[in-house]
Amino acid sequence: MKITIAGAGAMGSRFGLMLHNAGHEVVLVDGWKDHVEAIQKEGLKANFNGEEVIVKLPALLQSEVTESATSDLIILFTKAMQLEKMLNDLKPVIHEKTKVLCLLNGIGHEEVIEQFVPKENIFIGNTMWTAGMEGPGRVKLFGSGTVALKNLVDTDDAKKGALEIVEVLNSAGLNANYSENILYAIYKKACVNGTMNGLCTILLSNMYEFGSTTDAHMIVENIVKEFAEVAKNENIEINVSEIVEYIESNCYNCKTIGLHYPSMYQDLNKNNRLTEIDYINGAVVRKGEKYGVPTPYCAFLTALVHCKEQILGAK
Ligand code: NAD
């Protein structure tokens, strides 16, 4: 299958590399000039579960995409704030039959994608795979993961399309599943990111350090309650105590995983990059305004992260 990876950072490179290794015709499209040029010159370099690999595959700057790069499937892996520009740059390659899969963290991306792609060609999901950027042209890919996805509209054709994408991802060992309950899964992951990411970023802590504080449970519970109230207005039932317990046992009370500094911490505090807060807690605030649901915890956390982005001059 001809596959375009739109946003070839850490995760896009992982999916691109694995799909290429499985024999698919993969093109990487990205906006970071140094990264694209490094891949064009020397290939994509990866530490792949401890083994150094170099994969030669085409890479294009998104501003230079032309119709010749048309593909059957586009997998979106930008950061959330880069999504709209990417889709705009991809206009020449998005055709009537191009399927578009979104695996970004956060909620509500379909509202942006719908402006560029017919709804029946949009597929949404999330992934438990991880990846890290080590510099232009170089990524670190460790461990294993899964993908869950579903068609946005409920037609037989769209479901068939989703099952085809599942098959393609599985041909590359990406452990994909069709998930009837994908909106719940997306919200559940957003609850994890909406608590651990912003809080550890502001508090300069890893998840375990945060979890050891007396107020951790109260803060997490209040944030998850806001996600749940908003989700209820979209007919998604979130059991607050179940999700809080999940976050406690899988993130901040866990002595191994808890030592991890969430990706937002690393993006902002280590790499001085803007965060996806507007598409996680910020999205809950916007949806809360629309549905008449108060979201003071999410609003405060979003504002704090923005303050920190500005103080650090993040880009
Ligand atoms: P990333 O930051 O590695 O890449 C996103 C974009 O930013 C790419 O276009 C990349 O080229 C660019 N970029 C990266 N470093 C840059 C730099 N120093 N200068 C200029 N541009 C740079 O993002 P990612 O980790 O691949 O995440 C993509 C999406 O997947 C996000 O929504 C993220 O939340 C989600 N996600 C990430 C992981 C993970 O482990 N990394 C896991 C699950 C979901």
Boltz pocket constraint, residues with backbone or C-beta under 6 A from the ligand:
constraints:
  - pocket:
      binder: B
      contacts: [[A, 7], [A, 8], [A, 9], [A, 10], [A, 11], [A, 12], [A, 29], [A, 30], [A, 31], [A, 32], [A, 35], [A, 77], [A, 78], [A, 79], [A, 80], [A, 82], [A, 103], [A, 104], [A, 105], [A, 106], [A, 127], [A, 128], [A, 129], [A, 130], [A, 131], [A, 132], [A, 133], [A, 263], [A, 276]]
      max_distance: 6.0
